[in-house]
């Protein structure tokens, strides 16, 4: 039996001894992380973008939540999917609305055109953005515009060891150990995979509203359970009618005397 670490202090002029705390373990609700695959990491996890113009804006300075946008591959291959790298804002509540909106409006439900635009690009993606919602009605795009969504951007500041610009990454199922989320564009919907813990995930139907409420908690995206997606919030009904004053009761006979 081991004793718990304690902190020691001293009254002398020397600095106090450091207190070493145990490293916290993963929550019990999540399985252990999957073992790393053999594939190399094409992008450094220590990449840092330039300082934001507004340090208080979450969307101006997106976090490096790495994801893969992929298409399913032939079942006879060694990988279920193959896709391209996206560096920023890989959480489902950012990526899913853009993918759903792009399919429903900009690409008019043409899955091949959507896959070609995103996965067959000549570059990796720095982030996916508001341009994917081109053609959507104002009530769809307005909530995203208010949260400082910007157009999609290419990951074009990466070079190879010989100094030439880097091409797009080709990511397969066995090379995802450095990624946080995966989005596989199937015929009937988007498979969302919390990659550090699972190798599969629930399917979100293509008819889902881009305004749906989407959880970003990895434990809720476990395979075999419904996708944690709820319908859009219904705004309260607004009315301009003024309340009518209550009718005055008729005076009683005793009061009129």
C-alpha positions in Angstrom: 0.0 0.0 0.0 1.5 3.4 -1.0 1.0 6.6 0.9 -0.5 9.6 -0.8 2.0 12.4 -1.7 2.3 15.2 0.9 3.7 18.7 0.7 6.5 19.7 3.0 7.2 23.2 4.2 10.2 24.8 5.9 10.8 27.9 8.0 14.3 28.4 6.7 15.2 30.8 3.9 15.4 27.9 1.4 12.5 27.4 -1.1 9.9 24.8 0.0 10.1 21.3 -1.4 7.8 20.8 -4.4 4.5 18.9 -4.0 4.0 16.2 -6.6 0.4 15.4 -7.2 -0.8 12.2 -8.9 -1.9 12.7 -12.5 -5.7 12.5 -12.8 -7.1 9.5 -14.6 -9.7 9.5 -17.3 -13.4 9.5 -16.3 -14.9 6.2 -15.6 -17.5 6.8 -18.3 -14.9 6.7 -21.1 -12.9 3.6 -22.2 -9.1 3.9 -22.4 -7.7 5.6 -25.4 -7.1 3.5 -28.4 -3.5 2.5 -29.1 -1.7 4.8 -31.6 -1.7 3.6 -35.2 1.4 3.1 -37.3 0.7 6.1 -39.5 2.9 9.3 -39.2 1.5 12.6 -37.9 1.6 15.0 -40.9 1.0 18.1 -38.7 2.6 19.2 -35.5 0.3 19.2 -32.5 2.2 22.3 -31.3 1.2 24.5 -34.2 -0.1 27.9 -33.0 -1.9 30.4 -35.3 -1.3 34.1 -35.1 -2.7 36.2 -32.2 -6.4 37.0 -32.7 -7.6 40.5 -33.3 -10.1 40.1 -30.5 -8.8 37.8 -27.7 -12.3 37.4 -26.3 -13.9 36.0 -29.5 -13.9 32.2 -29.5 -14.4 31.9 -33.3 -11.7 34.5 -34.3 -9.1 32.3 -32.6 -10.2 28.7 -33.1 -8.7 25.9 -31.0 -6.6 23.2 -32.6 -9.1 20.4 -32.3 -7.9 18.2 -35.1 -10.4 16.2 -37.3 -10.6 14.2 -40.5 -13.3 14.6 -43.2 -13.6 11.3 -45.0 -15.5 9.1 -47.4 -16.2 5.4 -46.9 -13.8 3.1 -48.8 -14.2 -0.3 -50.3 -14.9 -3.0 -47.7 -12.1 -5.1 -49.0 -9.5 -2.4 -48.1 -7.8 -2.3 -44.8 -9.4 0.9 -43.8 -13.1 1.8 -43.5 -12.6 5.3 -44.7 -10.1 7.7 -46.2 -10.1 11.5 -45.8 -8.3 14.8 -45.4 -7.0 16.7 -42.4 -8.8 19.7 -40.8 -6.8 21.5 -38.1 -9.2 23.8 -36.2 -12.6 23.6 -34.5 -13.1 19.8 -35.0 -15.9 19.6 -32.4 -19.3 18.2 -33.6 -21.1 21.4 -32.7 -18.9 23.3 -35.3 -18.4 20.7 -38.0 -21.8 19.0 -38.2 -23.9 22.2 -38.9 -21.5 23.1 -41.7 -21.5 19.7 -43.3 -25.3 19.3 -43.0 -25.9 22.8 -44.4 -23.5 22.3 -47.3 -25.2 19.1 -48.3 -28.8 20.5 -48.0 -28.2 23.9 -49.7 -24.9 24.6 -51.4 -24.5 21.2 -53.0 -28.2 20.5 -53.4 -28.0 17.0 -51.8 -25.2 16.0 -54.2 -23.0 13.9 -51.9 -20.4 13.3 -54.6 -20.0 17.0 -55.2 -19.7 17.6 -51.4 -17.1 14.9 -51.0 -15.1 16.1 -54.0 -15.0 19.7 -52.7 -13.8 18.8 -49.2 -11.9 15.5 -49.6 -10.3 15.9 -53.0 -9.0 19.4 -52.3 -5.4 20.2 -53.2 -4.6 21.1 -49.6 -5.5 20.3 -46.1 -8.1 22.5 -44.3 -7.2 25.0 -41.7 -10.9 25.3 -40.8 -14.3 24.8 -42.4 -16.4 28.0 -42.6 -19.5 29.9 -43.5 -19.0 29.6 -47.3 -20.3 26.0 -46.9 -23.7 27.5 -46.2 -23.9 29.4 -49.5 -27.5 29.3 -50.7 -29.0 28.6 -47.3 -31.9 30.9 -46.1 -31.1 33.7 -43.8 -32.6 32.1 -40.8 -30.0 29.3 -41.2 -26.9 31.5 -41.8 -27.7 34.3 -39.3 -26.9 32.4 -36.1 -23.5 31.4 -37.5 -22.7 34.9 -38.8 -23.4 36.3 -35.3 -20.8 33.9 -33.8 -18.0 35.2 -36.1 -17.8 32.2 -38.5 -15.4 32.9 -41.3 -15.0 31.3 -44.7 -13.2 28.0 -45.0 -9.4 28.4 -45.1 -6.7 26.2 -46.7 -3.8 25.0 -44.5 -1.3 26.7 -46.8 1.5 27.6 -44.3 3.1 24.1 -44.2 6.2 23.1 -46.2 8.0 19.9 -46.6 11.6 19.2 -45.7 12.9 20.1 -49.2 11.1 23.5 -49.0 8.2 22.7 -51.4 4.6 23.3 -50.3 3.0 20.4 -48.6 0.2 18.5 -50.4 -3.0 17.2 -48.7 -2.7 14.5 -46.1 -4.2 11.1 -46.9 -5.7 9.9 -43.6 -6.9 6.3 -43.2 -8.4 4.5 -40.2 -5.0 3.3 -38.9 -3.4 6.8 -38.9 -5.7 8.7 -36.6 -3.9 8.6 -33.3 -3.2 12.3 -33.3 -6.8 13.3 -34.2 -9.7 14.2 -32.0 -12.8 13.7 -34.2 -13.7 12.0 -37.5 -16.5 12.7 -39.9 -17.3 10.0 -42.5 -19.7 11.2 -45.2 -21.9 8.2 -45.9 -24.9 7.9 -48.3 -27.4 8.3 -45.5 -25.7 10.6 -43.1 -22.5 11.6 -41.3 -20.8 9.1 -39.0 -19.2 11.0 -36.1 -16.3 9.3 -34.3 -14.7 10.4 -31.1 -11.3 9.1 -32.2 -9.3 9.0 -29.0 -11.7 6.4 -27.6 -13.8 4.8 -30.4 -13.2 3.6 -33.9 -16.9 3.9 -34.9 -19.7 6.3 -34.1 -23.4 7.1 -34.5 -24.8 8.3 -37.8 -26.4 11.7 -38.1 -29.1 11.8 -40.9 -28.5 14.2 -43.7 -32.0 15.7 -43.1 -31.0 16.9 -39.6 -31.4 20.7 -39.3 -28.1 22.7 -39.2 -29.6 24.5 -36.3 -30.0 21.4 -34.2 -28.5 21.3 -30.7 -25.4 19.1 -30.9 -23.3 17.8 -27.9 -19.5 17.8 -28.1 -19.1 15.4 -25.2 -17.1 12.3 -26.5 -18.8 9.9 -24.1 -22.2 10.6 -25.7 -20.8 9.7 -29.2 -20.2 6.0 -28.3 -21.0 3.5 -31.0 -24.3 1.7 -30.7 -26.2 4.6 -29.1 -28.3 7.4 -30.6 -26.5 10.5 -31.8 -26.7 13.2 -29.1 -28.5 15.6 -31.4 -31.7 17.5 -30.5 -34.1 19.6 -32.5 -33.5 23.4 -32.7 -34.7 25.6 -29.9 -38.1 27.1 -30.7 -38.1 30.8 -30.0 -41.0 32.1 -27.9 -43.9 33.4 -29.9 -43.9 37.2 -30.2 -47.1 39.2 -30.2 -47.8 42.9 -30.6 -51.4 42.8 -29.3 -51.9 44.8 -26.1 -53.6 43.1 -23.2 -57.3 44.1 -22.9 -58.4 45.6 -19.6 -60.7 43.5 -17.5 -64.4 44.5 -17.8 -65.6 46.5 -14.8 -68.3 44.7 -12.8 -71.8 46.2 -13.0 -72.6 48.3 -9.8 -74.9 46.6 -7.4 -78.3 48.1 -6.4 -77.1 48.8 -2.9 -74.1 50.7 -4.2 -76.1 52.9 -6.6 -78.4 54.2 -3.8 
